[in-house]
Each structure stands twice: as C-alpha cells, then as structure tokens.
Amino acid sequence: MQTLAKSWWLLLLCGILEVIYCGMNFFMLRPDGTLAVRTFVSRRSTIVDMGILALGAGLCVIAAAIWNSRKTSAWILALNGIALSVLGLIFMFWTGPLSFRTIALLFAAMAITAGAYELRIARTARWPWIAAGIVSFAFAAAFLSFASRSIELANSPKATFIWMGSYFAFSAACMFILSAKTEPKTLAAV
C-alpha cells in the first residue's frame, strides 16, 4: 500500500471525477430544473462533458502510475488509466454513431485491469481488495458478455446508463478507499 503514498491525492481526485461521471450517467436535468433518472442523451455536450470527466480521471490514474513507476504493479494501474482515457477521448471526439459494444469492451478493459490491480494489492492488504477484485472481474465478465452479445441488453439506453453508472460508482468507491489507505497520515495504521 505504501507504493502509492506519493500520489494518494491523484486517486482521490480520480474518485471524485468518477462520482460526478456516475451522477451524469444516472441523472439528468429536466427543463424545469428537477433531477430525473436518465433514459437518453439529448445533447452532444452531455457526452462531451462525460468524456472530459473520464479523460480527467484516466489521466489522474496514469499520473499516479507514472509517479510510482518503480513498483512492479504500477503498469497495471497505468493500463486502467489508459482504458479510462480512451473512453473519455471517444466520448469527446467521436461524432458518428457509436455502438455500446465498443464502450462495453472499454469498460471490460477497465474492470479487468482494476481487478488485476486490486488482487495484486490484496497480497499485503487483504480486505477489501479480494472482494473488490472479484467484483471488478464480475463487471468485466458482464461487459464482455454485452460486447459479445452473449447477454442482450434491452434496447433501452436506461439499462446502458445503469450499467455504466454502476461500474463508475464501484470504481469511485475503490479509488476513495485506495486513496484513504495510502494517504500519508494513515500509512502508519495500515
């Protein structure tokens, strides 16, 4: 856990950006200003905003990995950040139609790399990282099933938003726990 002591604040920032992204997946503003459960995206700017959040979170993860590049598992963290950044770039710059299959493959890559990293750090700090790794791999399996069409999502954008938002909520929780466990004041307790 001490491997990330220098970059705990980057992981915290990543978690904050992921929470905001999650909120944008689950909710939208109605014309009267009230929140509603998201069932569609009506404006391109919403997708671009989500892309900016994903890119920012990915860059935070990449920076944390580079800052700790002497550690053997930092490359796994970097791969997670790269997948997250690619998602952000696609949302920001892709102008044509985009299938959920492409997005599902990126989410699977994020979940696999997160799960691998969580199980790697579970060697020294067992709980909650074993459970987090298992849940990450379960998300990866679900997204791979969606991408391969082994499991069909209803033709509802609402289901897509629920899956993406749920993964980002879980990922944000993991980032918050990781940043709290690696923050210098708490390292003595770990």
MODELLER restraints for C-alpha pairs under 7 A, 6 or more apart:
rsr = mdl.restraints
at = mdl.atoms
rsr.add(forms.Gaussian(group=physical.xy_distance, feature=features.Distance(at['CA:1:A'], at['CA:121:A']), mean=6.93, stdev=0.5))
rsr.add(forms.Gaussian(group=physical.xy_distance, feature=features.Distance(at['CA:1:A'], at['CA:182:A']), mean=5.94, stdev=0.5))
rsr.add(forms.Gaussian(group=physical.xy_distance, feature=features.Distance(at['CA:2:A'], at['CA:182:A']), mean=6.07, stdev=0.5))
rsr.add(forms.Gaussian(group=physical.xy_distance, feature=features.Distance(at['CA:2:A'], at['CA:187:A']), mean=6.85, stdev=0.5))
rsr.add(forms.Gaussian(group=physical.xy_distance, feature=features.Distance(at['CA:3:A'], at['CA:68:A']), mean=6.55, stdev=0.5))
rsr.add(forms.Gaussian(group=physical.xy_distance, feature=features.Distance(at['CA:3:A'], at['CA:71:A']), mean=6.74, stdev=0.5))
rsr.add(forms.Gaussian(group=physical.xy_distance, feature=features.Distance(at['CA:4:A'], at['CA:68:A']), mean=6.46, stdev=0.5))
rsr.add(forms.Gaussian(group=physical.xy_distance, feature=features.Distance(at['CA:4:A'], at['CA:182:A']), mean=5.91, stdev=0.5))
rsr.add(forms.Gaussian(group=physical.xy_distance, feature=features.Distance(at['CA:5:A'], at['CA:182:A']), mean=4.87, stdev=0.5))
rsr.add(forms.Gaussian(group=physical.xy_distance, feature=features.Distance(at['CA:5:A'], at['CA:183:A']), mean=5.77, stdev=0.5))
rsr.add(forms.Gaussian(group=physical.xy_distance, feature=features.Distance(at['CA:5:A'], at['CA:184:A']), mean=5.85, stdev=0.5))
rsr.add(forms.Gaussian(group=physical.xy_distance, feature=features.Distance(at['CA:7:A'], at['CA:64:A']), mean=5.31, stdev=0.5))
rsr.add(forms.Gaussian(group=physical.xy_distance, feature=features.Distance(at['CA:7:A'], at['CA:67:A']), mean=6.98, stdev=0.5))
rsr.add(forms.Gaussian(group=physical.xy_distance, feature=features.Distance(at['CA:8:A'], at['CA:179:A']), mean=4.59, stdev=0.5))
rsr.add(forms.Gaussian(group=physical.xy_distance, feature=features.Distance(at['CA:8:A'], at['CA:182:A']), mean=5.68, stdev=0.5))
rsr.add(forms.Gaussian(group=physical.xy_distance, feature=features.Distance(at['CA:8:A'], at['CA:183:A']), mean=5.32, stdev=0.5))
rsr.add(forms.Gaussian(group=physical.xy_distance, feature=features.Distance(at['CA:9:A'], at['CA:179:A']), mean=6.62, stdev=0.5))
rsr.add(forms.Gaussian(group=physical.xy_distance, feature=features.Distance(at['CA:10:A'], at['CA:60:A']), mean=5.28, stdev=0.5))
rsr.add(forms.Gaussian(group=physical.xy_distance, feature=features.Distance(at['CA:10:A'], at['CA:61:A']), mean=6.87, stdev=0.5))
rsr.add(forms.Gaussian(group=physical.xy_distance, feature=features.Distance(at['CA:10:A'], at['CA:64:A']), mean=6.18, stdev=0.5))
rsr.add(forms.Gaussian(group=physical.xy_distance, feature=features.Distance(at['CA:11:A'], at['CA:60:A']), mean=6.66, stdev=0.5))
rsr.add(forms.Gaussian(group=physical.xy_distance, feature=features.Distance(at['CA:11:A'], at['CA:61:A']), mean=6.46, stdev=0.5))
rsr.add(forms.Gaussian(group=physical.xy_distance, feature=features.Distance(at['CA:11:A'], at['CA:175:A']), mean=5.59, stdev=0.5))
rsr.add(forms.Gaussian(group=physical.xy_distance, feature=features.Distance(at['CA:11:A'], at['CA:179:A']), mean=5.43, stdev=0.5))
rsr.add(forms.Gaussian(group=physical.xy_distance, feature=features.Distance(at['CA:12:A'], at['CA:175:A']), mean=6.24, stdev=0.5))
rsr.add(forms.Gaussian(group=physical.xy_distance, feature=features.Distance(at['CA:12:A'], at['CA:176:A']), mean=5.59, stdev=0.5))
rsr.add(forms.Gaussian(group=physical.xy_distance, feature=features.Distance(at['CA:12:A'], at['CA:179:A']), mean=5.44, stdev=0.5))
rsr.add(forms.Gaussian(group=physical.xy_distance, feature=features.Distance(at['CA:14:A'], at['CA:57:A']), mean=4.38, stdev=0.5))
rsr.add(forms.Gaussian(group=physical.xy_distance, feature=features.Distance(at['CA:14:A'], at['CA:60:A']), mean=5.77, stdev=0.5))
rsr.add(forms.Gaussian(group=physical.xy_distance, feature=features.Distance(at['CA:14:A'], at['CA:61:A']), mean=6.78, stdev=0.5))
rsr.add(forms.Gaussian(group=physical.xy_distance, feature=features.Distance(at['CA:14:A'], at['CA:175:A']), mean=6.92, stdev=0.5))
rsr.add(forms.Gaussian(group=physical.xy_distance, feature=features.Distance(at['CA:15:A'], at['CA:172:A']), mean=4.21, stdev=0.5))
rsr.add(forms.Gaussian(group=physical.xy_distance, feature=features.Distance(at['CA:15:A'], at['CA:173:A']), mean=6.91, stdev=0.5))
rsr.add(forms.Gaussian(group=physical.xy_distance, feature=features.Distance(at['CA:15:A'], at['CA:175:A']), mean=5.10, stdev=0.5))
rsr.add(forms.Gaussian(group=physical.xy_distance, feature=features.Distance(at['CA:15:A'], at['CA:176:A']), mean=5.74, stdev=0.5))
rsr.add(forms.Gaussian(group=physical.xy_distance, feature=features.Distance(at['CA:16:A'], at['CA:172:A']), mean=6.96, stdev=0.5))
rsr.add(forms.Gaussian(group=physical.xy_distance, feature=features.Distance(at['CA:17:A'], at['CA:53:A']), mean=5.74, stdev=0.5))
rsr.add(forms.Gaussian(group=physical.xy_distance, feature=features.Distance(at['CA:17:A'], at['CA:57:A']), mean=5.79, stdev=0.5))
rsr.add(forms.Gaussian(group=physical.xy_distance, feature=features.Distance(at['CA:18:A'], at['CA:57:A']), mean=6.65, stdev=0.5))
rsr.add(forms.Gaussian(group=physical.xy_distance, feature=features.Distance(at['CA:18:A'], at['CA:168:A']), mean=5.68, stdev=0.5))
rsr.add(forms.Gaussian(group=physical.xy_distance, feature=features.Distance(at['CA:18:A'], at['CA:169:A']), mean=6.92, stdev=0.5))
rsr.add(forms.Gaussian(group=physical.xy_distance, feature=features.Distance(at['CA:18:A'], at['CA:172:A']), mean=5.40, stdev=0.5))
rsr.add(forms.Gaussian(group=physical.xy_distance, feature=features.Distance(at['CA:19:A'], at['CA:168:A']), mean=6.85, stdev=0.5))
rsr.add(forms.Gaussian(group=physical.xy_distance, feature=features.Distance(at['CA:19:A'], at['CA:169:A']), mean=6.04, stdev=0.5))
rsr.add(forms.Gaussian(group=physical.xy_distance, feature=features.Distance(at['CA:19:A'], at['CA:172:A']), mean=5.95, stdev=0.5))
rsr.add(forms.Gaussian(group=physical.xy_distance, feature=features.Distance(at['CA:21:A'], at['CA:50:A']), mean=5.95, stdev=0.5))
rsr.add(forms.Gaussian(group=physical.xy_distance, feature=features.Distance(at['CA:21:A'], at['CA:53:A']), mean=6.18, stdev=0.5))
rsr.add(forms.Gaussian(group=physical.xy_distance, feature=features.Distance(at['CA:22:A'], at['CA:165:A']), mean=4.50, stdev=0.5))
rsr.add(forms.Gaussian(group=physical.xy_distance, feature=features.Distance(at['CA:22:A'], at['CA:168:A']), mean=5.48, stdev=0.5))
rsr.add(forms.Gaussian(group=physical.xy_distance, feature=features.Distance(at['CA:22:A'], at['CA:169:A']), mean=5.83, stdev=0.5))
rsr.add(forms.Gaussian(group=physical.xy_distance, feature=features.Distance(at['CA:25:A'], at['CA:38:A']), mean=6.70, stdev=0.5))
rsr.add(forms.Gaussian(group=physical.xy_distance, feature=features.Distance(at['CA:25:A'], at['CA:161:A']), mean=5.27, stdev=0.5))
rsr.add(forms.Gaussian(group=physical.xy_distance, feature=features.Distance(at['CA:25:A'], at['CA:164:A']), mean=6.98, stdev=0.5))
rsr.add(forms.Gaussian(group=physical.xy_distance, feature=features.Distance(at['CA:25:A'], at['CA:165:A']), mean=5.16, stdev=0.5))
rsr.add(forms.Gaussian(group=physical.xy_distance, feature=features.Distance(at['CA:26:A'], at['CA:37:A']), mean=5.65, stdev=0.5))
rsr.add(forms.Gaussian(group=physical.xy_distance, feature=features.Distance(at['CA:26:A'], at['CA:38:A']), mean=5.35, stdev=0.5))
rsr.add(forms.Gaussian(group=physical.xy_distance, feature=features.Distance(at['CA:26:A'], at['CA:161:A']), mean=6.34, stdev=0.5))
rsr.add(forms.Gaussian(group=physical.xy_distance, feature=features.Distance(at['CA:26:A'], at['CA:162:A']), mean=6.50, stdev=0.5))
rsr.add(forms.Gaussian(group=physical.xy_distance, feature=features.Distance(at['CA:26:A'], at['CA:165:A']), mean=6.14, stdev=0.5))
rsr.add(forms.Gaussian(group=physical.xy_distance, feature=features.Distance(at['CA:27:A'], at['CA:35:A']), mean=6.13, stdev=0.5))
rsr.add(forms.Gaussian(group=physical.xy_distance, feature=features.Distance(at['CA:27:A'], at['CA:36:A']), mean=5.43, stdev=0.5))
rsr.add(forms.Gaussian(group=physical.xy_distance, feature=features.Distance(at['CA:27:A'], at['CA:37:A']), mean=4.61, stdev=0.5))
rsr.add(forms.Gaussian(group=physical.xy_distance, feature=features.Distance(at['CA:27:A'], at['CA:38:A']), mean=4.77, stdev=0.5))
rsr.add(forms.Gaussian(group=physical.xy_distance, feature=features.Distance(at['CA:28:A'], at['CA:35:A']), mean=5.64, stdev=0.5))
rsr.add(forms.Gaussian(group=physical.xy_distance, feature=features.Distance(at['CA:28:A'], at['CA:36:A']), mean=5.45, stdev=0.5))
rsr.add(forms.Gaussian(group=physical.xy_distance, feature=features.Distance(at['CA:28:A'], at['CA:37:A']), mean=6.35, stdev=0.5))
rsr.add(forms.Gaussian(group=physical.xy_distance, feature=features.Distance(at['CA:28:A'], at['CA:38:A']), mean=5.38, stdev=0.5))
rsr.add(forms.Gaussian(group=physical.xy_distance, feature=features.Distance(at['CA:29:A'], at['CA:35:A']), mean=4.76, stdev=0.5))
rsr.add(forms.Gaussian(group=physical.xy_distance, feature=features.Distance(at['CA:29:A'], at['CA:36:A']), mean=6.22, stdev=0.5))
rsr.add(forms.Gaussian(group=physical.xy_distance, feature=features.Distance(at['CA:30:A'], at['CA:36:A']), mean=6.59, stdev=0.5))
rsr.add(forms.Gaussian(group=physical.xy_distance, feature=features.Distance(at['CA:38:A'], at['CA:158:A']), mean=6.37, stdev=0.5))
rsr.add(forms.Gaussian(group=physical.xy_distance, feature=features.Distance(at['CA:39:A'], at['CA:157:A']), mean=5.72, stdev=0.5))
rsr.add(forms.Gaussian(group=physical.xy_distance, feature=features.Distance(at['CA:39:A'], at['CA:158:A']), mean=4.47, stdev=0.5))
rsr.add(forms.Gaussian(group=physical.xy_distance, feature=features.Distance(at['CA:40:A'], at['CA:157:A']), mean=5.90, stdev=0.5))
rsr.add(forms.Gaussian(group=physical.xy_distance, feature=features.Distance(at['CA:40:A'], at['CA:158:A']), mean=6.89, stdev=0.5))
rsr.add(forms.Gaussian(group=physical.xy_distance, feature=features.Distance(at['CA:47:A'], at['CA:91:A']), mean=5.72, stdev=0.5))
rsr.add(forms.Gaussian(group=physical.xy_distance, feature=features.Distance(at['CA:47:A'], at['CA:92:A']), mean=6.86, stdev=0.5))
rsr.add(forms.Gaussian(group=physical.xy_distance, feature=features.Distance(at['CA:48:A'], at['CA:91:A']), mean=5.63, stdev=0.5))
rsr.add(forms.Gaussian(group=physical.xy_distance, feature=features.Distance(at['CA:48:A'], at['CA:92:A']), mean=4.44, stdev=0.5))
rsr.add(forms.Gaussian(group=physical.xy_distance, feature=features.Distance(at['CA:50:A'], at['CA:91:A']), mean=6.99, stdev=0.5))
rsr.add(forms.Gaussian(group=physical.xy_distance, feature=features.Distance(at['CA:51:A'], at['CA:87:A']), mean=6.86, stdev=0.5))
rsr.add(forms.Gaussian(group=physical.xy_distance, feature=features.Distance(at['CA:51:A'], at['CA:88:A']), mean=3.77, stdev=0.5))
rsr.add(forms.Gaussian(group=physical.xy_distance, feature=features.Distance(at['CA:51:A'], at['CA:89:A']), mean=6.11, stdev=0.5))
rsr.add(forms.Gaussian(group=physical.xy_distance, feature=features.Distance(at['CA:51:A'], at['CA:91:A']), mean=4.60, stdev=0.5))
rsr.add(forms.Gaussian(group=physical.xy_distance, feature=features.Distance(at['CA:51:A'], at['CA:92:A']), mean=4.96, stdev=0.5))
rsr.add(forms.Gaussian(group=physical.xy_distance, feature=features.Distance(at['CA:52:A'], at['CA:88:A']), mean=5.91, stdev=0.5))
rsr.add(forms.Gaussian(group=physical.xy_distance, feature=features.Distance(at['CA:52:A'], at['CA:92:A']), mean=6.72, stdev=0.5))
rsr.add(forms.Gaussian(group=physical.xy_distance, feature=features.Distance(at['CA:54:A'], at['CA:84:A']), mean=5.96, stdev=0.5))
rsr.add(forms.Gaussian(group=physical.xy_distance, feature=features.Distance(at['CA:54:A'], at['CA:85:A']), mean=6.09, stdev=0.5))
rsr.add(forms.Gaussian(group=physical.xy_distance, feature=features.Distance(at['CA:54:A'], at['CA:87:A']), mean=6.64, stdev=0.5))
rsr.add(forms.Gaussian(group=physical.xy_distance, feature=features.Distance(at['CA:54:A'], at['CA:88:A']), mean=4.57, stdev=0.5))
rsr.add(forms.Gaussian(group=physical.xy_distance, feature=features.Distance(at['CA:55:A'], at['CA:84:A']), mean=6.48, stdev=0.5))
rsr.add(forms.Gaussian(group=physical.xy_distance, feature=features.Distance(at['CA:55:A'], at['CA:85:A']), mean=4.31, stdev=0.5))
rsr.add(forms.Gaussian(group=physical.xy_distance, feature=features.Distance(at['CA:55:A'], at['CA:88:A']), mean=4.37, stdev=0.5))
rsr.add(forms.Gaussian(group=physical.xy_distance, feature=features.Distance(at['CA:55:A'], at['CA:89:A']), mean=6.45, stdev=0.5))
rsr.add(forms.Gaussian(group=physical.xy_distance, feature=features.Distance(at['CA:58:A'], at['CA:81:A']), mean=4.14, stdev=0.5))
rsr.add(forms.Gaussian(group=physical.xy_distance, feature=features.Distance(at['CA:58:A'], at['CA:82:A']), mean=6.22, stdev=0.5))
rsr.add(forms.Gaussian(group=physical.xy_distance, feature=features.Distance(at['CA:58:A'], at['CA:84:A']), mean=4.80, stdev=0.5))
rsr.add(forms.Gaussian(group=physical.xy_distance, feature=features.Distance(at['CA:58:A'], at['CA:85:A']), mean=4.56, stdev=0.5))
rsr.add(forms.Gaussian(group=physical.xy_distance, feature=features.Distance(at['CA:59:A'], at['CA:81:A']), mean=6.25, stdev=0.5))
rsr.add(forms.Gaussian(group=physical.xy_distance, feature=features.Distance(at['CA:59:A'], at['CA:85:A']), mean=6.48, stdev=0.5))
rsr.add(forms.Gaussian(group=physical.xy_distance, feature=features.Distance(at['CA:61:A'], at['CA:77:A']), mean=6.70, stdev=0.5))
rsr.add(forms.Gaussian(group=physical.xy_distance, feature=features.Distance(at['CA:61:A'], at['CA:78:A']), mean=6.49, stdev=0.5))
rsr.add(forms.Gaussian(group=physical.xy_distance, feature=features.Distance(at['CA:61:A'], at['CA:81:A']), mean=4.89, stdev=0.5))
rsr.add(forms.Gaussian(group=physical.xy_distance, feature=features.Distance(at['CA:62:A'], at['CA:78:A']), mean=4.76, stdev=0.5))
rsr.add(forms.Gaussian(group=physical.xy_distance, feature=features.Distance(at['CA:62:A'], at['CA:81:A']), mean=4.95, stdev=0.5))
rsr.add(forms.Gaussian(group=physical.xy_distance, feature=features.Distance(at['CA:62:A'], at['CA:82:A']), mean=6.83, stdev=0.5))
rsr.add(forms.Gaussian(group=physical.xy_distance, feature=features.Distance(at['CA:65:A'], at['CA:74:A']), mean=4.88, stdev=0.5))
rsr.add(forms.Gaussian(group=physical.xy_distance, feature=features.Distance(at['CA:65:A'], at['CA:75:A']), mean=6.65, stdev=0.5))
rsr.add(forms.Gaussian(group=physical.xy_distance, feature=features.Distance(at['CA:65:A'], at['CA:77:A']), mean=5.73, stdev=0.5))
rsr.add(forms.Gaussian(group=physical.xy_distance, feature=features.Distance(at['CA:65:A'], at['CA:78:A']), mean=5.27, stdev=0.5))
rsr.add(forms.Gaussian(group=physical.xy_distance, feature=features.Distance(at['CA:68:A'], at['CA:74:A']), mean=6.22, stdev=0.5))
rsr.add(forms.Gaussian(group=physical.xy_distance, feature=features.Distance(at['CA:73:A'], at['CA:117:A']), mean=6.93, stdev=0.5))
rsr.add(forms.Gaussian(group=physical.xy_distance, feature=features.Distance(at['CA:76:A'], at['CA:113:A']), mean=5.91, stdev=0.5))
rsr.add(forms.Gaussian(group=physical.xy_distance, feature=features.Distance(at['CA:76:A'], at['CA:117:A']), mean=5.98, stdev=0.5))
rsr.add(forms.Gaussian(group=physical.xy_distance, feature=features.Distance(at['CA:77:A'], at['CA:113:A']), mean=6.92, stdev=0.5))
rsr.add(forms.Gaussian(group=physical.xy_distance, feature=features.Distance(at['CA:77:A'], at['CA:117:A']), mean=6.44, stdev=0.5))
rsr.add(forms.Gaussian(group=physical.xy_distance, feature=features.Distance(at['CA:79:A'], at['CA:113:A']), mean=6.54, stdev=0.5))
rsr.add(forms.Gaussian(group=physical.xy_distance, feature=features.Distance(at['CA:80:A'], at['CA:110:A']), mean=5.11, stdev=0.5))
rsr.add(forms.Gaussian(group=physical.xy_distance, feature=features.Distance(at['CA:80:A'], at['CA:113:A']), mean=5.26, stdev=0.5))
rsr.add(forms.Gaussian(group=physical.xy_distance, feature=features.Distance(at['CA:80:A'], at['CA:114:A']), mean=6.22, stdev=0.5))
rsr.add(forms.Gaussian(group=physical.xy_distance, feature=features.Distance(at['CA:83:A'], at['CA:106:A']), mean=6.04, stdev=0.5))
rsr.add(forms.Gaussian(group=physical.xy_distance, feature=features.Distance(at['CA:83:A'], at['CA:109:A']), mean=6.40, stdev=0.5))
rsr.add(forms.Gaussian(group=physical.xy_distance, feature=features.Distance(at['CA:83:A'], at['CA:110:A']), mean=5.74, stdev=0.5))
rsr.add(forms.Gaussian(group=physical.xy_distance, feature=features.Distance(at['CA:84:A'], at['CA:110:A']), mean=6.49, stdev=0.5))
rsr.add(forms.Gaussian(group=physical.xy_distance, feature=features.Distance(at['CA:87:A'], at['CA:106:A']), mean=6.61, stdev=0.5))
rsr.add(forms.Gaussian(group=physical.xy_distance, feature=features.Distance(at['CA:101:A'], at['CA:146:A']), mean=6.79, stdev=0.5))
rsr.add(forms.Gaussian(group=physical.xy_distance, feature=features.Distance(at['CA:101:A'], at['CA:147:A']), mean=4.41, stdev=0.5))
rsr.add(forms.Gaussian(group=physical.xy_distance, feature=features.Distance(at['CA:104:A'], at['CA:143:A']), mean=5.05, stdev=0.5))
rsr.add(forms.Gaussian(group=physical.xy_distance, feature=features.Distance(at['CA:104:A'], at['CA:144:A']), mean=6.68, stdev=0.5))
rsr.add(forms.Gaussian(group=physical.xy_distance, feature=features.Distance(at['CA:104:A'], at['CA:146:A']), mean=6.62, stdev=0.5))
rsr.add(forms.Gaussian(group=physical.xy_distance, feature=features.Distance(at['CA:104:A'], at['CA:147:A']), mean=5.56, stdev=0.5))
rsr.add(forms.Gaussian(group=physical.xy_distance, feature=features.Distance(at['CA:105:A'], at['CA:143:A']), mean=6.61, stdev=0.5))
rsr.add(forms.Gaussian(group=physical.xy_distance, feature=features.Distance(at['CA:105:A'], at['CA:144:A']), mean=6.31, stdev=0.5))
rsr.add(forms.Gaussian(group=physical.xy_distance, feature=features.Distance(at['CA:105:A'], at['CA:147:A']), mean=6.12, stdev=0.5))
rsr.add(forms.Gaussian(group=physical.xy_distance, feature=features.Distance(at['CA:107:A'], at['CA:143:A']), mean=6.50, stdev=0.5))
rsr.add(forms.Gaussian(group=physical.xy_distance, feature=features.Distance(at['CA:108:A'], at['CA:140:A']), mean=4.25, stdev=0.5))
rsr.add(forms.Gaussian(group=physical.xy_distance, feature=features.Distance(at['CA:108:A'], at['CA:143:A']), mean=5.30, stdev=0.5))
rsr.add(forms.Gaussian(group=physical.xy_distance, feature=features.Distance(at['CA:108:A'], at['CA:144:A']), mean=5.95, stdev=0.5))
rsr.add(forms.Gaussian(group=physical.xy_distance, feature=features.Distance(at['CA:111:A'], at['CA:136:A']), mean=5.03, stdev=0.5))
rsr.add(forms.Gaussian(group=physical.xy_distance, feature=features.Distance(at['CA:111:A'], at['CA:137:A']), mean=6.19, stdev=0.5))
rsr.add(forms.Gaussian(group=physical.xy_distance, feature=features.Distance(at['CA:111:A'], at['CA:139:A']), mean=6.24, stdev=0.5))
rsr.add(forms.Gaussian(group=physical.xy_distance, feature=features.Distance(at['CA:111:A'], at['CA:140:A']), mean=5.05, stdev=0.5))
rsr.add(forms.Gaussian(group=physical.xy_distance, feature=features.Distance(at['CA:112:A'], at['CA:136:A']), mean=6.56, stdev=0.5))
rsr.add(forms.Gaussian(group=physical.xy_distance, feature=features.Distance(at['CA:112:A'], at['CA:137:A']), mean=5.79, stdev=0.5))
rsr.add(forms.Gaussian(group=physical.xy_distance, feature=features.Distance(at['CA:112:A'], at['CA:140:A']), mean=5.77, stdev=0.5))
rsr.add(forms.Gaussian(group=physical.xy_distance, feature=features.Distance(at['CA:114:A'], at['CA:136:A']), mean=6.49, stdev=0.5))
rsr.add(forms.Gaussian(group=physical.xy_distance, feature=features.Distance(at['CA:115:A'], at['CA:132:A']), mean=6.94, stdev=0.5))
rsr.add(forms.Gaussian(group=physical.xy_distance, feature=features.Distance(at['CA:115:A'], at['CA:133:A']), mean=4.07, stdev=0.5))
rsr.add(forms.Gaussian(group=physical.xy_distance, feature=features.Distance(at['CA:115:A'], at['CA:134:A']), mean=6.76, stdev=0.5))
rsr.add(forms.Gaussian(group=physical.xy_distance, feature=features.Distance(at['CA:115:A'], at['CA:136:A']), mean=4.84, stdev=0.5))
rsr.add(forms.Gaussian(group=physical.xy_distance, feature=features.Distance(at['CA:115:A'], at['CA:137:A']), mean=5.69, stdev=0.5))
rsr.add(forms.Gaussian(group=physical.xy_distance, feature=features.Distance(at['CA:116:A'], at['CA:133:A']), mean=6.68, stdev=0.5))
rsr.add(forms.Gaussian(group=physical.xy_distance, feature=features.Distance(at['CA:118:A'], at['CA:129:A']), mean=5.23, stdev=0.5))
rsr.add(forms.Gaussian(group=physical.xy_distance, feature=features.Distance(at['CA:118:A'], at['CA:130:A']), mean=6.85, stdev=0.5))
rsr.add(forms.Gaussian(group=physical.xy_distance, feature=features.Distance(at['CA:118:A'], at['CA:132:A']), mean=6.47, stdev=0.5))
rsr.add(forms.Gaussian(group=physical.xy_distance, feature=features.Distance(at['CA:118:A'], at['CA:133:A']), mean=5.05, stdev=0.5))
rsr.add(forms.Gaussian(group=physical.xy_distance, feature=features.Distance(at['CA:119:A'], at['CA:129:A']), mean=6.16, stdev=0.5))
rsr.add(forms.Gaussian(group=physical.xy_distance, feature=features.Distance(at['CA:119:A'], at['CA:130:A']), mean=5.70, stdev=0.5))
rsr.add(forms.Gaussian(group=physical.xy_distance, feature=features.Distance(at['CA:119:A'], at['CA:133:A']), mean=5.31, stdev=0.5))
rsr.add(forms.Gaussian(group=physical.xy_distance, feature=features.Distance(at['CA:121:A'], at['CA:129:A']), mean=6.91, stdev=0.5))
rsr.add(forms.Gaussian(group=physical.xy_distance, feature=features.Distance(at['CA:122:A'], at['CA:129:A']), mean=5.06, stdev=0.5))
rsr.add(forms.Gaussian(group=physical.xy_distance, feature=features.Distance(at['CA:122:A'], at['CA:130:A']), mean=5.68, stdev=0.5))
rsr.add(forms.Gaussian(group=physical.xy_distance, feature=features.Distance(at['CA:145:A'], at['CA:151:A']), mean=5.35, stdev=0.5))
rsr.add(forms.Gaussian(group=physical.xy_distance, feature=features.Distance(at['CA:146:A'], at['CA:152:A']), mean=6.09, stdev=0.5))
rsr.add(forms.Gaussian(group=physical.xy_distance, feature=features.Distance(at['CA:146:A'], at['CA:153:A']), mean=6.84, stdev=0.5))
rsr.add(forms.Gaussian(group=physical.xy_distance, feature=features.Distance(at['CA:153:A'], at['CA:159:A']), mean=6.87, stdev=0.5))
rsr.add(forms.Gaussian(group=physical.xy_distance, feature=features.Distance(at['CA:181:A'], at['CA:187:A']), mean=6.54, stdev=0.5))
rsr.add(forms.Gaussian(group=physical.xy_distance, feature=features.Distance(at['CA:181:A'], at['CA:190:A']), mean=6.90, stdev=0.5))
